[in-house]
Amino acid sequence: AKVICGTEMLIQQAVKQVEIFTDKVPDDKIVSQIEQEITTYSNTINSNISTCCVVIGNNINAFLKNLAVAQSKCDFCELRVDDIKNLSKITINKISENVYENSIFTCRNVAHGGNFSGTIQEQKGLIKHAMSLEKFTYFDIDFSQIEDWKKELNDKTKMYKIIISHHDFSRCLPYKKCIKMIDKMFESGADVAKVVKKINSANDIFTMLKVLKKYKNENKNVIFAPMTDDKIVRILASKYGSWTNFVCLNDKKNTARGQIKIEDYNKILGLVDTKN
């Protein structure tokens, strides 16, 4: 369903109240400015989801068990279904029946750093089936495949949102190249742009923070997932505007370098907020 925000109605009610009580009609320019400020503020406070718990499992029973634990601890989960052996539409149906929190459906091919070993067409078929179920909130599409997903990206009636992601486990792109790529993601129809880069130096960290600051100021949702064993860098990404940060249930169930256990992540974030 198309969502119509009540901001305009809220403001016009206030305008009428001022007119009734004071016999003066507020200036249209002031009313327009107020509406813009409220909309900007709403977008800012609603755009950031602090933690996303990654759910994995090499069979459906293990996956559903981990999903239940994740949803009890976190209100947002990434469903790494490519980790499941012999993934099928029936398997996806079972997962959809057990999802009750916001979710990212991720089926990444081995060619893009994932574990799904089938063909690109088989991968797309499973993702499209998941989309048809209307149970998953977001779908992760690899940047290299956006041409294959043009129809879904531009579908104005879709009941889901798209994360376009790019993974590079060897380096961090220079600032200008990174910006060019992220802009292309949004131009292609992404609701969220996700960049996964290996952090090799302090300069890479500053590049990450500069990228996050730019898009935070533009009220655009960007995830920057730094690949590094220095876990504090992931905390920095959260504090400087990364739309979400991926956490794990425990150290044996992490899916990336530097991923922090959800309890530890919340404790660290709490300490940082206290210091602020």
Secondary structure, 3 states (H helix, E strand, C coil): CCCCCCHHHHHHHHHHHHHHHHCCCCCHHHHHHHHHHHHHHHHHHHHCCCEEEEECCCCHHHHHHHHHHHHHHCCEEEEEHHHCCCCCHHHHHHHHHHCCCEEEEECCEHHHCCCECCCHHHHHHHHHHHHHHCCCCEEEEEHHHHHHHHHHHCCCCCCCEEEEEEEECCCCCCHHHHHHHHHHHHHCCCCEEEEEEECCCHHHHHHHHHHHHHHHHCCCCEEEEEECCCCHHHHHHHHCCCCCEEEECCHHHCCCCCCEEHHHHHHHHHHHHHHC
